[in-house]
Amino acid sequence: ACTGGCTSEWSAITSASATPKVDGVTGKVATLTGTDGTRQVTIDGRRLYTYADDKSPGDAEGQGEDGVWHVVTPSGKEITKKAPAAGSGGY
C-alpha cells in the first residue's frame, strides 16, 4: 500500500461502490478501505494506483519503480518485465 510520501507519485484508484464493475476485466475486482477511509479498487487482491507521469492510456512510466510497482493486466496478472520504450504503445 502507498502511504506518506509515495502518494505524491501514486494515486489510489477509488470507487464509490463496494463492488465496482469494470468492462473487460476478468480478474476479481473488489475494494479495500484505504488509509483515508475511501474504497480503493483491487484486482485479485492487488491495490490499484495510477502513476503521476502516465498521461495517456497505455503509459507505464512507473513500471518496475523501486522494484515493487508493476503493471497489472485485466486478468489480474502482475507484469514484472521492464517497461517498453516510450511511444511504443505500452503493454
Buried (B, 14 or more C-beta within 10 A) or exposed (E): EBEEEBBEBBEBBBBEEEEBEEEEBEBEBBBBEBEEEBBBBBBBEBBBBEBEEBEEEEBBBBBBBEEEBBBBBEEBBEBEEEBEEEEEEBB
